[in-house]
Amino acid sequence: MNKAIVLSPVIVLMHLLGNAWADKYFVLGNTKVHTVDKSKPQAEAIAIDENGVIVAVGSDAEVRNYVNQMNGEMDYTDLNGKLILPGFQDSHIHAVEAGIYADMCYVPEATTLANIPRVIRNCANGGSFGDQGWIVAAGIDVGILMEDMFYNFCQQTPLSVLDNHFPNTPVVILDSLGHGALANSKAYELVGYLNMATDPPGGKLIRDYYNSHTGIVLENAQQKFRDAAFPVSSRVNKEKAYKSLKNALVQLKQNGITTVSDAGGFWRQAQTEAWTRAEADGILTVRSSNAYYVYPDQSLESQRLPEKLANNPDSLVRFDHVKIYVDGIPSLGTAALHEDYLPAMELPQGEERGFEYFGNAETLNRVSKTLSDSGFQLFFHTCGDRAVTLALDAIEHANPTKQARVTHNYLVSENDYNRFKSLNVVADFQLAPSSVDLSYQNFLASTVVGSSRAAKVLPALELYNAGASITLSSDWDADVLSPLVKMKTVLNRPGGRSLPNLETVIEMMTLNPAKLLNHADKTGSVEVGKYADLAILDRDIFQMPTSQIDSAKVVATLFQGEVIYDLNNIFVSSPDGPDNPEDDCSDSILQMRVWRKGRACSWVRENVNTRCAIRGIASHCPFSCNKPDLCTKDSLRRFQFVGSAKWKGCAFVGRRAEKRCKKPGVRNTCRQTCQGVV
């Protein structure tokens, strides 16, 4: 007996639609891929699925074959020999602070004490910053001012100069390295320093020969001024922090950086809130594993940091580290050393070997273990060799389950070299040109620590040879952000102290920090199954002298498969075009791709201020974003092309404009490309 064959309605529908439901793949081909994957170190092409995940890595033919075998639709971009690297991961930056500093009145490092008031008065609004009535500036070199002040027997001090010009307004001027500040008497009064006879915990109030305040504070003592000028309760302060982060995100993607660890974490100043707000608003173009600052002037219990732990692996923003300062910096005599500073530093009696934020090893050990046991990853600031020893001792005492890191490491005792590997501690270095410059080493040798210790400053090669895991970060904005500049620097250190090769250095800036930040399963190398976090360079830096690497440029950055930076319009058409629109100033009716999802202009109108600021959205929705100047321009977003549901750009439309401009919605999406097309 014959039975009728009944087809599922779904199968019938799939048959009728043909390839309409086929998976779509974004293929980058005719390129050179340095994968940082030892099983397949080089490739010519990669395929990325609609979730931003890499699904194929190999030759051009292999990747094309993969897409064909999957019966998928291919959006192919010819990169014409450009170099693809994993997106750079900067494990030590100060993103929010960088933007805040950029908005402040700038006082150049070399400004003399007498000229500081004039510089401030010439700034916008006379240096007024925020809504708390403070004058706030930044940029001076506290070390130079201290040297000049004591050389002139304190005839003038920052306190006296600022009091003379600003007697009734609190003034604070932050130094260029984040370890000191100048302030006037009004500022001292507001934070409770004016009549303080001793130094506050974790900080120093510099006094003159008569034990009077000079207006110079070092290390954590500056935080009271920051708290007063930028209180967490201030709406204006919160907006400034948020704006600062948005500005920082632009610079990060321009440098091919797709992961960061923000080491600022000053939660008493709303800096941490900016990150969580950015994720909620959907504007993040990096993943971040950030740190809370541990305040030495506040009891650990009252800081309630365990309640602030945020460690969701699916979130782009995690606050899962704590930044524990052990000491200060060598040039101010606040780095903690095993042996005395040189007499030229003229340090007070009892401080010849520097300074400790938490006062003693017992407190440091207790703080470290408590926070580690609470689930945080430990992140220590250490510049002096004694500080490194204290941090390693604290790590050994805490016995953490997560990898700890020690950053800066200007001086490291040779007795501690092997401890990094044995304790599974990451050594994080900032090897910018200023750090390895011979003039800086000569300064350390002649004035700070002597020639034998200065010759071993920043022992990255030595710790690498001892088997330590190394990461290379920037400490931006205290130093240069560019990964390419750092590559050049570490591969051309004087005295035979260069790191071994470019492959190793790239790994220290991609996969090693990914392991440290606990997301190497998602990113850090170009491998199948990981997100397409990519930096695209205009040339193959493996084929050029290491001394010229910084001449290469990041021309595009992808984050989870989304193009977030495109210097030369590799992926989209140029926004420049004729001035006379053929269509009125209307929004595109086509969906655009935003964060791997199709979005309409109605979605933009739900949060105009935030969403119109995302790259390319205003050109797609000029009416909603109130951008009439963009009404003659092409959309800079990839959009869902009619008929095939492919995500395309206006460059695709332009290749067959006479046909494609007639598709519904295309003319008001690609106004420039379709102008004049009948």
C-alpha positions as CSV (number, residue, x, y, z in Angstrom):
1,M,0.0,0.0,0.0
2,N,1.5,3.3,-1.0
3,K,1.6,6.1,1.5
4,A,1.6,9.7,0.6
5,I,4.8,11.6,1.5
6,V,4.0,14.6,3.7
7,L,6.6,17.3,3.8
8,S,7.0,19.5,6.8
9,P,5.7,23.1,6.2
10,V,9.1,24.3,7.4
11,I,10.9,22.2,4.8
12,V,8.5,23.4,2.1
13,L,9.1,27.0,3.2
14,M,12.9,26.5,3.2
15,H,12.7,25.0,-0.3
16,L,10.7,28.0,-1.6
17,L,13.0,30.5,0.0
18,G,16.1,28.8,-1.3
19,N,19.2,30.5,0.2
20,A,17.3,33.3,1.9
21,W,18.0,31.8,5.3
22,A,21.6,30.9,4.6
23,D,24.2,31.8,7.2
24,K,26.2,34.9,6.2
25,Y,30.0,35.2,6.6
26,F,32.2,38.2,6.6
27,V,35.4,37.1,4.9
28,L,38.7,39.0,5.1
29,G,40.9,37.8,2.3
30,N,44.1,38.4,0.3
31,T,45.7,39.4,3.6
32,K,48.5,38.3,5.9
33,V,47.3,37.0,9.3
34,H,49.7,36.6,12.3
35,T,47.4,34.5,14.5
36,V,49.4,34.1,17.7
37,D,48.2,30.5,17.5
38,K,51.2,28.2,17.6
39,S,49.3,25.4,15.8
40,K,48.7,27.7,12.8
41,P,50.8,30.8,13.1
42,Q,50.1,32.3,9.6
43,A,47.1,32.5,7.4
44,E,45.8,34.4,4.3
45,A,42.1,34.7,5.2
46,I,39.5,34.4,7.9
47,A,35.8,34.0,8.0
48,I,33.6,35.6,10.7
49,D,30.0,34.6,11.4
50,E,27.1,37.0,12.2
51,N,27.9,36.7,15.9
52,G,31.3,38.1,15.4
53,V,33.0,34.7,16.0
54,I,35.8,33.4,13.8
55,V,34.7,30.2,12.0
56,A,37.6,29.6,9.6
57,V,41.3,30.5,9.4
58,G,43.5,29.4,6.5
59,S,44.3,30.1,2.9
60,D,42.0,32.2,0.7
61,A,40.8,29.0,-1.0
62,E,40.3,27.1,2.3
63,V,38.2,29.9,3.7
64,R,36.1,30.2,0.6
65,N,35.6,26.5,0.5
66,Y,34.4,26.5,4.1
67,V,31.7,29.1,3.3
68,N,30.7,27.1,0.3
69,Q,30.5,23.9,2.2
70,M,28.3,25.6,4.8
71,N,26.1,26.8,1.9
72,G,26.6,30.3,3.2
73,E,26.5,33.8,1.8
74,M,29.9,35.4,1.6
75,D,30.7,39.1,2.1
76,Y,34.3,39.2,0.9
77,T,36.7,42.1,1.6
78,D,40.0,42.1,-0.3
79,L,42.6,43.6,2.1
80,N,45.3,43.8,-0.6
81,G,48.1,42.3,1.5
82,K,47.5,44.2,4.7
83,L,48.5,42.6,8.0
84,I,45.9,41.3,10.5
85,L,46.9,40.9,14.2
86,P,44.7,40.0,17.2
87,G,43.4,43.2,18.7
88,F,45.9,44.6,21.1
89,Q,45.1,44.2,24.8
90,D,46.4,46.9,27.1
91,S,46.5,45.6,30.7
92,H,47.3,48.9,32.4
93,I,45.6,52.1,31.3
94,H,43.8,55.0,32.9
95,A,41.1,55.6,30.4
96,V,38.7,57.8,32.3
97,E,41.5,59.8,33.9
98,A,43.0,60.4,30.5
99,G,39.9,62.1,29.2
100,I,39.4,64.1,32.4
101,Y,42.9,65.4,32.3
102,A,42.4,66.4,28.7
103,D,39.6,68.7,29.8
104,M,41.5,70.4,32.6
105,C,43.6,73.5,32.4
106,Y,47.0,72.4,31.2
107,V,50.1,73.6,33.1
108,P,53.2,72.4,31.2
109,E,55.8,70.4,33.2
110,A,58.4,73.1,32.8
111,T,56.2,75.9,34.1
112,T,58.0,77.9,36.9
113,L,56.3,78.4,40.2
114,A,55.9,82.1,39.6
115,N,54.2,81.6,36.2
116,I,51.6,79.0,37.3
117,P,48.9,81.6,38.2
118,R,49.3,83.3,34.8
119,V,48.9,80.0,33.0
120,I,45.7,79.2,35.0
121,R,44.2,82.6,34.4
122,N,44.7,82.1,30.6
123,C,42.8,78.8,30.7
124,A,39.1,78.6,29.8
125,N,36.9,79.8,32.7
126,G,40.1,80.6,34.6
127,G,40.7,76.9,35.3
128,S,37.3,76.4,36.9
129,F,36.4,72.7,36.6
130,G,33.2,70.9,37.7
131,D,30.4,72.2,39.9
132,Q,32.1,72.3,43.2
133,G,33.8,75.7,42.9
134,W,37.3,74.4,42.5
135,I,40.1,75.5,40.1
136,V,41.6,72.3,38.8
137,A,44.7,72.0,36.6
138,A,47.1,69.3,35.6
139,G,50.5,68.7,34.0
140,I,53.2,70.0,36.3
141,D,56.3,68.1,37.4
142,V,56.2,68.0,41.2
143,G,59.8,66.7,41.4
144,I,61.2,69.7,39.5
145,L,59.2,72.2,41.7
146,M,60.3,70.5,44.9
147,E,64.0,70.7,43.8
148,D,63.7,74.4,42.8
149,M,61.8,75.2,46.0
150,F,64.3,73.7,48.4
151,Y,67.2,75.0,46.3
152,N,65.8,78.5,47.0
153,F,65.4,77.8,50.7
154,C,61.6,77.8,50.3
155,Q,61.4,81.6,49.9
156,Q,58.4,80.9,47.8
157,T,56.2,77.8,48.0
158,P,53.3,76.6,45.9
159,L,51.1,77.4,48.9
160,S,52.2,81.0,49.2
161,V,52.0,81.7,45.5
162,L,48.6,80.1,45.0
163,D,47.3,81.8,48.2
164,N,48.5,85.2,46.9
165,H,46.5,84.8,43.6
166,F,43.6,82.6,44.7
167,P,43.0,83.3,48.4
168,N,39.3,82.4,48.4
169,T,39.0,79.6,45.8
170,P,40.3,76.1,46.4
171,V,43.0,75.2,43.8
172,V,44.6,71.9,43.1
173,I,47.1,71.2,40.3
174,L,47.7,67.5,39.6
175,D,51.1,66.3,38.4
176,S,51.9,64.6,35.1
177,L,52.5,61.2,36.6
178,G,49.6,60.9,39.1
179,H,51.8,60.8,42.2
180,G,51.6,64.4,43.5
181,A,49.7,67.7,43.5
182,L,49.9,71.3,44.5
183,A,47.2,73.1,46.4
184,N,46.5,76.3,48.2
185,S,45.3,76.9,51.8
186,K,41.7,77.0,50.9
187,A,42.0,73.5,49.5
188,Y,44.0,72.3,52.5
189,E,41.2,73.7,54.8
190,L,38.4,72.0,52.9
191,V,40.0,68.5,53.1
192,G,41.2,68.9,56.7
193,Y,45.0,69.2,56.0
194,L,45.5,72.7,57.1
195,N,46.1,71.9,60.8
196,M,47.3,68.3,60.4
197,A,50.6,67.7,62.2
198,T,51.3,64.3,60.7
199,D,51.1,62.7,57.3
200,P,47.8,61.1,56.3
201,P,47.8,57.3,55.7
202,G,49.4,56.4,52.4
203,G,50.4,60.0,51.6
204,K,52.9,62.8,52.4
205,L,52.4,66.5,53.1
206,I,55.7,68.2,52.2
207,R,56.8,70.8,54.8
208,D,59.5,73.4,54.7
209,Y,62.5,73.9,57.0
210,Y,60.1,75.4,59.6
211,N,57.7,72.4,59.4
212,S,55.1,74.6,57.6
213,H,53.0,73.3,54.7
214,T,54.5,74.0,51.3
215,G,51.4,73.2,49.2
216,I,53.0,70.0,47.8
217,V,51.4,66.6,48.6
218,L,52.5,63.2,47.4
219,E,50.9,59.9,46.7
220,N,47.6,59.1,48.3
221,A,47.4,62.5,50.0
222,Q,46.2,64.0,46.7
223,Q,43.0,61.8,46.8
224,K,41.3,64.0,49.3
225,F,41.6,66.9,46.9
226,R,40.3,64.8,44.0
227,D,37.4,63.6,46.2
228,A,36.4,67.2,47.0
229,A,36.7,68.5,43.5
230,F,35.1,65.4,41.8
231,P,32.6,64.0,44.3
232,V,30.8,60.8,43.4
233,S,27.5,62.5,44.1
234,S,28.0,65.3,41.5
235,R,25.9,64.9,38.3
236,V,28.3,67.2,36.5
237,N,31.3,65.1,37.6
238,K,29.5,61.9,36.4
239,E,28.9,63.5,33.0
240,K,32.5,64.6,32.8
241,A,33.7,61.1,33.6
242,Y,31.4,59.6,31.0
243,K,32.5,62.0,28.3
244,S,36.1,61.3,29.2
245,L,35.6,57.6,28.7
246,K,33.8,58.1,25.4
247,N,36.8,60.2,24.2
248,A,39.2,57.5,25.4
249,L,37.3,54.8,23.5
250,V,38.0,56.8,20.3
251,Q,41.7,56.8,20.8
252,L,41.7,53.1,21.8
253,K,40.1,51.9,18.6
254,Q,42.4,54.2,16.6
255,N,45.3,52.2,18.0
256,G,43.8,48.8,17.4
257,I,43.1,48.2,21.1
258,T,40.1,45.9,21.8
259,T,40.7,45.0,25.5
260,V,41.9,47.0,28.4
261,S,42.3,46.9,32.2
262,D,41.6,50.3,33.6
263,A,43.8,50.7,36.6
264,G,42.3,54.0,37.8
265,G,39.3,52.7,39.7
266,F,38.8,55.7,41.9
267,W,35.3,54.7,42.9
268,R,35.0,57.7,45.3
269,Q,35.1,59.9,42.1
270,A,32.5,58.2,39.9
271,Q,35.2,56.8,37.5
272,T,33.9,53.2,37.8
273,E,30.3,54.3,37.1
274,A,31.3,55.6,33.7
275,W,32.2,52.1,32.5
276,T,29.0,50.4,33.7
277,R,27.0,53.2,32.1
278,A,28.9,52.9,28.8
279,E,28.0,49.2,28.6
280,A,24.4,49.9,29.4
281,D,24.2,52.5,26.7
282,G,25.8,50.0,24.1
283,I,28.7,52.2,23.2
284,L,31.6,50.1,24.3
285,T,34.2,49.2,21.7
286,V,36.5,47.3,24.1
287,R,36.1,44.6,26.7
288,S,37.5,45.6,30.0
289,S,38.6,43.8,33.2
290,N,39.1,46.8,35.6
291,A,40.4,47.4,39.0
292,Y,39.1,49.2,42.1
293,Y,41.6,51.4,43.9
294,V,42.2,50.3,47.5
295,Y,42.4,53.5,49.6
296,P,45.0,53.3,52.4
297,D,43.4,56.2,54.3
298,Q,40.1,54.3,54.7
299,S,39.5,51.0,56.6
300,L,39.2,48.0,54.3
301,E,35.9,47.1,55.9
302,S,34.3,50.5,55.3
303,Q,35.3,50.4,51.6
304,R,33.0,47.4,51.2
305,L,34.8,46.3,48.0
306,P,33.5,42.7,48.0
307,E,30.0,44.1,47.5
308,K,31.4,45.9,44.4
309,L,32.9,42.8,42.8
310,A,31.5,42.4,39.2
311,N,32.8,39.3,37.4
312,N,30.2,38.2,34.9
313,P,32.1,36.5,32.1
314,D,29.5,37.5,29.6
315,S,29.7,41.2,30.4
316,L,32.0,43.5,28.5
317,V,32.8,45.3,31.7
318,R,34.1,43.5,34.8
319,F,35.4,45.0,38.0
320,D,37.3,41.9,39.2
321,H,40.7,43.3,40.2
322,V,41.9,45.5,43.0
323,K,44.8,47.9,42.5
324,I,47.0,47.9,45.6
325,Y,49.7,50.5,45.7
326,V,52.8,49.3,47.6
327,D,55.0,52.4,47.0
328,G,55.4,55.5,44.8
329,I,57.9,56.4,42.2
330,P,61.8,56.7,42.2
331,S,62.0,60.3,41.0
332,L,60.0,61.5,44.1
333,G,61.9,59.3,46.5
334,T,58.7,57.4,47.3
335,A,59.6,54.1,45.6
336,A,60.4,51.5,48.3
337,L,64.1,50.3,48.1
338,H,66.2,47.7,49.7
339,E,69.1,50.1,49.9
340,D,69.3,53.8,50.5
341,Y,68.6,56.5,47.8
342,L,71.6,58.6,46.9
343,P,72.3,61.6,49.2
344,A,71.4,63.9,46.3
345,M,67.7,63.1,46.9
346,E,68.0,64.8,50.3
347,L,65.3,62.6,51.8
348,P,64.2,63.2,55.5
349,Q,65.8,61.0,58.2
350,G,64.1,57.7,58.3
351,E,62.9,57.9,54.7
352,E,66.2,57.1,53.0
353,R,64.7,53.9,51.6
354,G,61.4,55.3,50.4
355,F,57.8,54.9,51.4
356,E,55.1,52.3,51.8
357,Y,51.4,53.1,51.2
358,F,50.2,50.7,53.8
359,G,52.9,51.3,56.3
360,N,54.0,47.8,57.0
361,A,54.1,44.3,55.5
362,E,51.5,42.9,58.0
363,T,48.8,45.3,56.8
364,L,49.7,44.8,53.2
365,N,49.5,41.0,53.7
366,R,46.1,41.2,55.5
367,V,44.6,43.5,52.8
368,S,45.8,41.3,50.0
369,K,44.6,38.1,51.5
370,T,41.2,39.5,52.4
371,L,40.5,40.8,48.9
372,S,41.9,37.7,47.2
373,D,39.6,35.5,49.4
374,S,36.7,37.8,48.4
375,G,37.2,36.8,44.7
376,F,39.3,39.7,43.5
377,Q,42.4,39.3,41.3
378,L,45.4,41.1,42.9
379,F,47.1,43.9,41.0
380,F,50.1,45.6,42.7
381,H,51.8,48.9,41.9
382,T,55.5,48.5,42.6
383,C,58.4,50.7,41.4
384,G,61.2,50.0,43.9
385,D,62.8,46.6,44.5
386,R,61.7,46.4,48.1
387,A,58.1,47.1,46.9
388,V,58.4,44.2,44.5
389,T,59.6,41.9,47.3
390,L,56.7,43.0,49.5
391,A,54.2,42.4,46.8
392,L,55.5,38.9,46.1
393,D,55.5,38.2,49.8
394,A,51.9,39.3,50.0
395,I,50.9,37.1,47.0
396,E,52.6,34.2,48.6
397,H,50.8,34.9,51.8
398,A,47.4,35.3,50.1
399,N,47.9,32.1,48.0
400,P,45.4,33.3,45.3
401,T,43.5,31.0,43.0
402,K,43.7,33.7,40.2
403,Q,46.9,34.9,38.6
404,A,48.3,38.1,40.3
405,R,50.3,40.8,38.6
406,V,52.9,43.2,39.6
407,T,53.2,46.4,37.4
408,H,55.9,48.9,36.7
409,N,58.9,46.9,38.2
410,Y,61.5,49.7,37.7
411,L,63.8,47.9,40.1
412,V,63.7,44.2,40.9
413,S,66.0,42.3,43.2
414,E,67.8,39.5,41.4
415,N,66.7,37.3,44.3
416,D,63.1,37.8,43.1
417,Y,63.6,37.0,39.4
418,N,62.6,33.3,39.8
419,R,59.8,34.0,42.2
420,F,57.6,35.4,39.4
421,K,57.5,32.0,37.7
422,S,57.3,30.0,40.9
423,L,54.4,32.1,42.2
424,N,52.7,32.3,38.8
425,V,52.9,36.1,38.9
426,V,52.6,38.3,35.8
427,A,55.3,41.0,35.4
428,D,53.6,43.9,33.7
429,F,56.0,46.5,32.1
430,Q,55.6,49.9,30.5
431,L,58.5,50.2,28.1
432,A,57.8,53.5,26.4
433,P,60.6,55.6,24.9
434,S,60.7,57.9,27.9
435,S,61.3,54.9,30.2
436,V,64.3,53.5,28.5
437,D,65.8,56.8,27.3
438,L,69.5,57.1,28.3
439,S,69.0,60.5,29.7
440,Y,66.5,59.1,32.2
441,Q,68.8,56.3,33.2
442,N,71.6,58.8,33.6
443,F,69.3,60.8,35.9
444,L,68.6,57.7,38.0
445,A,72.3,56.9,38.1
446,S,73.6,60.3,39.1
447,T,70.8,61.5,41.4
448,V,68.4,58.7,42.5
449,V,69.8,55.2,42.9
450,G,73.4,55.1,41.5
451,S,74.8,53.5,38.3
452,S,74.7,49.8,39.3
453,R,71.0,49.9,40.1
454,A,70.2,52.2,37.2
455,A,71.8,49.8,34.7
456,K,69.2,47.1,35.7
457,V,66.2,49.3,35.5
458,L,63.0,47.7,34.0
459,P,64.4,44.1,33.8
460,A,61.9,42.8,31.2
461,L,64.4,40.7,29.4
462,E,65.8,39.3,32.6
463,L,62.4,38.3,33.9
464,Y,61.5,36.8,30.6
465,N,64.7,34.7,30.6
466,A,63.8,33.6,34.2
467,G,60.5,32.2,32.8
468,A,58.1,34.9,34.0
469,S,54.9,35.7,32.1
470,I,55.3,39.2,30.7
471,T,52.7,41.7,29.6
472,L,53.5,45.0,27.9
473,S,51.1,47.8,28.7
474,S,51.0,51.6,28.4
475,D,50.0,53.2,31.7
476,W,48.3,55.7,29.4
477,D,47.9,58.6,29.8
478,A,51.1,58.8,31.9
479,D,52.9,57.4,28.8
480,V,52.3,56.8,25.1
481,L,49.4,54.7,24.1
482,S,50.5,53.4,20.7
483,P,51.3,49.6,20.7
484,L,53.5,50.1,17.6
485,V,55.7,52.6,19.4
486,K,56.1,50.1,22.3
487,M,57.1,47.4,19.8
488,K,59.8,49.5,18.4
489,T,61.1,50.5,21.8
490,V,61.3,47.0,23.4
491,L,63.0,45.6,20.3
492,N,65.6,48.3,20.3
493,R,66.7,48.8,23.9
494,P,70.2,50.0,24.4
495,G,72.8,47.8,26.1
496,G,71.6,44.5,24.6
497,R,68.4,44.4,26.7
498,S,65.9,44.1,23.8
499,L,63.3,41.5,23.9
500,P,64.1,38.5,21.6
501,N,61.8,39.0,18.6
502,L,58.6,40.6,17.2
503,E,56.5,37.4,17.6
504,T,57.3,37.3,21.4
505,V,56.5,41.0,21.8
506,I,53.1,40.7,20.0
507,E,52.2,37.8,22.2
508,M,53.0,40.0,25.3
509,M,50.5,42.5,23.9
510,T,47.7,40.1,22.9
511,L,47.5,36.5,24.2
512,N,49.4,37.0,27.5
513,P,47.1,39.8,28.7
514,A,44.1,37.8,27.5
515,K,45.3,34.9,29.8
516,L,45.9,37.4,32.7
517,L,42.4,38.9,32.3
518,N,40.8,35.4,32.1
519,H,39.2,35.6,28.6
520,A,41.8,33.8,26.5
521,D,38.9,31.5,25.5
522,K,37.3,34.4,23.8
523,T,40.1,36.6,22.4
524,G,43.8,37.2,22.3
525,S,44.6,35.2,19.1
526,V,43.1,34.6,15.7
527,E,41.5,31.2,16.2
528,V,38.3,29.4,15.3
529,G,35.8,29.9,18.1
530,K,37.2,33.2,19.3
531,Y,35.7,36.6,18.7
532,A,37.0,38.6,15.8
533,D,38.8,41.3,17.8
534,L,41.3,42.4,15.2
535,A,43.8,45.1,14.4
536,I,44.5,45.7,10.7
537,L,47.8,47.3,9.8
538,D,48.6,49.1,6.5
539,R,51.8,47.0,6.0
540,D,53.5,43.8,7.2
541,I,55.7,44.9,10.1
542,F,57.5,41.5,10.0
543,Q,59.1,42.6,6.7
544,M,60.5,45.9,7.9
545,P,63.3,46.9,10.3
546,T,62.2,46.9,13.9
547,S,63.5,50.5,14.2
548,Q,60.7,51.5,11.7
549,I,57.8,49.6,13.1
550,D,56.2,52.8,14.5
551,S,55.8,54.1,10.9
552,A,53.2,51.5,10.3
553,K,49.5,52.5,10.9
554,V,46.5,50.8,12.3
555,V,44.0,51.3,9.4
556,A,41.0,49.4,10.8
557,T,39.9,47.8,14.0
558,L,37.2,45.1,14.5
559,F,35.5,44.3,17.8
560,Q,33.6,41.1,17.9
561,G,33.4,41.1,14.1
562,E,32.0,44.7,14.0
563,V,34.1,47.3,12.2
564,I,34.6,50.1,14.8
565,Y,37.4,52.0,13.1
566,D,38.1,52.3,9.4
567,L,40.8,55.0,8.6
568,N,40.8,54.5,4.8
569,N,37.2,53.4,4.3
570,I,38.2,49.8,3.6
571,F,34.8,48.6,4.5
572,V,32.6,51.6,3.7
573,S,32.4,54.3,1.1
574,S,33.8,57.7,1.6
575,P,31.5,60.1,3.4
576,D,32.6,63.0,1.1
577,G,30.3,63.7,-1.8
578,P,28.3,66.3,-3.7
579,D,26.4,69.1,-1.9
580,N,23.0,68.8,-3.5
581,P,20.7,66.0,-2.3
582,E,18.3,64.3,-4.6
583,D,16.2,63.2,-1.6
584,D,14.9,65.1,1.4
585,C,16.5,64.9,4.8
586,S,14.8,61.6,5.8
587,D,16.0,58.7,7.8
588,S,16.9,55.4,6.1
589,I,14.1,52.9,6.2
590,L,16.6,50.0,6.0
591,Q,18.0,48.3,9.1
592,M,21.6,48.9,10.0
593,R,24.0,46.6,11.8
594,V,24.8,47.8,15.3
595,W,26.5,45.4,17.7
596,R,25.7,42.5,15.5
597,K,22.0,43.3,15.5
598,G,19.7,44.9,13.0
599,R,18.6,48.3,14.2
600,A,16.1,50.8,12.8
601,C,16.1,54.6,13.2
602,S,13.2,54.1,15.6
603,W,15.6,52.4,18.0
604,V,18.0,55.4,17.7
605,R,15.2,57.7,18.7
606,E,14.8,55.9,22.0
607,N,18.1,57.3,23.2
608,V,19.2,60.0,20.7
609,N,22.1,61.5,22.6
610,T,23.8,58.2,23.2
611,R,23.0,56.3,20.0
612,C,23.6,59.1,17.6
613,A,27.1,59.4,18.9
614,I,27.9,55.8,17.7
615,R,30.0,55.9,14.6
616,G,27.9,56.1,11.4
617,I,24.5,56.2,13.0
618,A,23.9,59.9,12.3
619,S,24.6,59.4,8.6
620,H,22.0,56.6,8.5
621,C,19.4,58.5,10.6
622,P,20.2,62.2,9.9
623,F,16.6,63.4,10.6
624,S,16.4,61.6,14.0
625,C,19.9,62.8,14.9
626,N,19.3,66.4,13.7
627,K,22.3,66.3,11.4
628,P,21.1,68.1,8.2
629,D,24.8,68.4,7.1
630,L,24.7,64.6,6.6
631,C,21.6,64.6,4.4
632,T,23.7,64.4,1.2
633,K,26.1,61.7,2.5
634,D,26.1,58.0,2.4
635,S,25.3,55.9,5.4
636,L,28.5,54.8,7.1
637,R,26.7,51.7,8.6
638,R,26.4,48.3,6.9
639,F,22.7,47.8,6.2
640,Q,20.5,44.9,5.4
641,F,20.3,44.9,1.6
642,V,16.8,44.3,0.1
643,G,16.1,40.9,-1.4
644,S,19.0,38.9,0.0
645,A,19.2,40.1,3.6
646,K,22.9,40.6,3.2
647,W,24.7,43.2,5.3
648,K,26.2,45.6,2.7
649,G,27.6,49.0,2.5
650,C,27.2,51.8,0.0
651,A,30.4,50.7,-1.8
652,F,28.5,47.5,-2.8
653,V,25.6,49.7,-4.1
654,G,28.0,51.8,-6.1
655,R,29.4,48.8,-8.1
656,R,26.0,48.5,-9.8
657,A,24.3,51.7,-8.9
658,E,22.0,51.9,-11.8
659,K,20.3,48.7,-10.6
660,R,20.8,48.7,-6.8
661,C,19.8,52.3,-6.2
662,K,16.3,51.3,-7.4
663,K,15.9,48.9,-4.6
664,P,13.5,50.0,-1.8
665,G,15.2,52.2,0.8
666,V,18.6,52.3,-0.9
667,R,18.4,55.8,-2.3
668,N,17.9,57.4,1.1
669,T,20.6,55.2,2.6
670,C,23.3,55.9,-0.1
671,R,22.4,59.4,-1.1
672,Q,25.8,60.3,-2.5
673,T,26.3,57.0,-4.4
674,C,22.8,57.2,-5.9
675,Q,22.8,60.9,-6.8
676,G,22.1,61.3,-10.5
677,V,21.1,57.7,-11.0
678,V,17.9,57.5,-13.0
